[in-house]
Amino acid sequence: MFSTAIRLARVGSGSELAAAALMGLGYPCVMLAALIPNVWFFAASAAVTYVADRYLHHRGSYLINRLEKVRAGLAIRFLARQLLLILLLTRVGLTNVGLTYVAVAGFLVFYGLNAVQGALVTLIRKRRSLPVVTRNIDLSGLRIPDAPKRFLMAQSVPKMLHLDLPMEIGVFVAAATGVFAYGYAGVSASIALGLAYILALAPTLRPKRIVPSPAKVLEAIDEWLRDYRPHTVLYFSGSKESAYQVNMWLETMEQIERPLVVLRERTIAGQLAPTSVPVICVPGGTHLMNLDLSTVRVALYAANVGKNIHLLRVPTMKHVFIGHGDSDKIASVNPFSKVYDEVWTAGRAGRDRYALADVGVRDDDIVEVGRPQLAPIQAGTGRPANPVPTILYAPTWEGWDDNPGNTSLLLAGENIVKRLLTAQSPVRVIYKPHPFTGIRDKKAKAVHQRITAMVRDAAAARAGEPRWVEAAAAAASDQAAARAELARVEARLAELATSGHAGGDEAEVARRSVGDQARLDEAKRLHTEWNDAYWRSFGWWEHRVVMGAEPKLYDCFNQSDGMVSDISSVVSDFIASGKPYAVTDSAEIGADEFRRQNTAVRAAVVLSNSAREIGELLDAVADPSADRFKERRGELKRYLLGPGEPTSIEQFGAAVEALAVKSEGRNSGVAKRLAEPEEAAGLDDSAPGGPGASAAVDDPERDAHDSPVGG
């Protein structure tokens, strides 16, 4: 019931639910106190609404967003409180006194100041907005000025509205004590503070504090492009949850010739992982189509989205779908793939998948390049790394339709986790759900929340058992040192993320985000140190829920001795480790048919929705002699992911260069064909009896001044 209340209130925790309840009850209490009237009841109720409202804003509660949608936003809530204070004044007999008139006038003037301040903030943000977001690109020639001070721009609306506190307190105290001077002073203080805020903002609108015009910015970007001469572009568009799809390709892009990343959404640019590759985020389609990308020969696409058309229209480069994972899902054989010049798959399985699907992708247009991203995945030794084996449960999300085969989460997830947590021989469970989990189906989100609670409750219960208490005591000092290391690394990473500067808006960040290889190398080293410290900061026996971008999925692979997942690229990638794994037949089509339809399942333990077969996976993890799929996994690895030699990055680089040669050949051929008609026309005009013959005889200088056509 409690979790249902949290979900219905659109809050994220019990404390947020309590704050929402207090705020919801507070306003009726304020109104009741004004009507009675009771000044101290009014004061207490008003204070509760202030504190609860502020807490929900601080926590970023989704409830605040929903209140805005139903016209009960922050400004309305402040106005309601002020109107109720006026009502209180009339109910205590202060209707026709100067205090009431001053209070009403003060509130009106204050709201006028709010409008001015809001207009200034909006104008400042608009005039400091760049048409592009960049990283690792030198824009020093644009002379972008510093951003306004952060305290002026951050949360500007609530900051301005809260300046009414002196006025509210002063008028209330005046009503309670009969000393009207308090009210006059409070009104004066709020108006003075509002004016001061506006005066502090005004200088940031001076011409020298405004960024260059969009035309100048785009001209500077084109000039940089002409100097840099990008060869290969990684193009990406997607929702804020899909940043992982482009992040997985950044290290690969760093290893090819003159790379460039082109993004379409500012939210993705903000979530991009550290990289040395130049990045241009171009939200506007017109701006993108006008960029000088004439030197680009290969464009790589990590997702099939509508905005791809803005680059696909360019004929001077070859277009390749590389995707963001290799799996037996229907999305891996999307008919949209026909629009690309080539489709690159990890291994032979991807080629065969397209042939079976018969969606119009020709076999000649498929190139096997391996999976360069899998280099960090460590091969299993055949034995658990710790006394307690670790099993990773990494379900995929629910998908865009209600196909029961999309995810194990809905029908099998809780059964899987229960059987792992109650296994006869103890195992450690790591639960890492897909980032999209619950974005479409509320049931999936509810199941995810229940599984999260199960894992955390089991971890808390295990912490109290004697066996694990002894292990925890032995590891306490090492874990404390690891936590201290985590804090140090996180602090340094935060410094590096701002290039040594705190604050700054998007324009200022673009100005100072020139590539610094030493800083990037340090950041990568620190991320490795962070990952090592993270796993050492708790015991090898402790269950764990892993959310967010860090630690990465592949780091979870390396900590695990086996995995349970669904039909997705997660399974194909895990096969690179050679460790045992299980896949859930959520649609319950039967193990044999499930293996026949899904290549990646051929070396897996197949689970039904009851997960009663989980014991076979646990036996294979604990004892190599019980692992009946070991040899089959090796064969499947080669089929799905390609050969080990040459390396994936070598295959990928060779594919880029081969396609670039095709692109150059196409461009040269087109240029030659375009030139041939002009040469032929020139020969025809100069020939005896040609269309320009009489003109040439009559006026031999005509060709030097006029077009030969139409003479």
Helices and strands as residue ranges (DSSP letters): H 2-8, H 14-35, H 39-59, H 62-69, H 74-91, H 98-127, E 133-135, G 140-142, H 150-153, H 156-161, G 162-164, H 165-177, H 180-201, G 202-205, G 207-209, H 214-228, E 232-236, G 240-242, H 243-247, H 250-253, E 259-263, H 266-270, E 279-281, H 285-289, E 298-301, G 306-308, H 309-312, E 318-321, G 330-333, G 335-339, E 342-345, H 348-357, G 363-365, E 366-368, G 372-374, E 390-394, I 409-413, H 414-421, E 428-431, H 442-463, H 466-497, H 506-512, H 517-536, E 544-545, H 553-559, E 562-565, H 569-574, G 575-577, E 581-584, H 591-597, G 599-601, E 605-607, H 614-622, G 624-626, H 630-641, H 648-686, H 693-698, H 702-705
